[in-house]
C-alpha cells in the first residue's frame, strides 16, 4: 500500500526528465492531476509524449492503469482499445456511510433520510447504478482475478468483503477526485480475468489505423500523440510479444 501526495505540474515535468528518450505515456486520473498534467505538457510541447486521462472511480482507474503499464512504445497507440477492454471486465462496488451528498447514482428519498440514522450503510453497485440500504457492512463482490481496494475514513470493524480475490492491491489517497463525498467509504473494483490476457486480446482484436502525420497506430478517435482525428483505413495489427503483469501502486499518476 502506498500513499501519493497531490501531483503538481512540476512533479510531472521532473518525472518526464527522468524518462529515456522515445514515446512516453503520462497516465493520470482525477481532475486536479489531469489539469496539472495538461499544464506540464503544454509547456513542454513534446511530440513524443501522450496524455491519457482515465475516468471512473479511483479503484477502477487504477485497474485500467495497471493494464496500460503492460504496453510498450510500439503499441502505445492501442491505449484506447486497452482501456475499453479492461474497463469492460471491471466491476465496482462501494460501501458508504451516507448518501446525503451522492448524486451519481442518485439514491431515493428514503435513503437520503436513512443517512441520518445510526447503523445504516449503503451498498452502491456502480455498474448497475443501484443503491441498496443495509445494516450489515458487507460488499458481495463478483468473482474475479484481481481486486483493487481504497478506503476513506475509519472502516467498520466487522466489514466483510465477500469473494475478494487473493490477488489484490490497496491504494490510498488523496481522494479529492473520488465521487462518494461521505465521511467513510470503502471501494472495491474486481477485474475478471488476467490483465495481461485483456491487453493481449485488445491488441490482437483491434483494427488500428495509421496516423497520417506520425504513422503511429490509432484505435481511438484521434491520434494520442498528434491529436488529429484519424478516420482512415485500417492497418495491420502490431506484433504482440508476451506481456508480464508488474503492478504499480500509484493512485494518481504514472509516467
C-alpha angles and dihedrals in degrees: 000000000000134000122216124202120221111296118233133195088254091056091054093047090051092050091050091050089059094050119098118247117278136062116340132188117211105200117194139170129197130040097263095050092044090053091051090049093050091051091050095047094044089057092049100042091194114168091207096061123083126191116218116191112197116205131206137058117329099261093047091050090051093052090052091048091052087059093048089054088066092065123098125210097266090061102036087113088068091066094109092053092046093049091051093047095051095042089054089058095049128098119189130195130171133194112215132191091211140008098197090114099032114118105164110076092020112224124215126260093258090056091050090053092044090057088075093058125088120249097026124133131180124217109205119196102202095193096047090038091227132141120204123188117220142165091214117082095224138126117201104207130201115248115271147145102244132035126198117194135191132170140185124200126358115333118227110262091232096045112148125196104192117207094006107169118249089233104070143144129201121211131194135207171229088200102191088123096051112110099210101088095192130129091241130021139154119203127192131183119192120199117210111220132358118318089220091054091049091052093047092050091049092051096047096039099047122093101216124198123216115245106239090217105046103007092232117144116264126199099163132059094279139021109274091219106034096033094219123134110255113198095155134119125302126263132205115283118258119255113270115212116187115289126217123208112235108173121218124201101207109122101191113032144006131184 
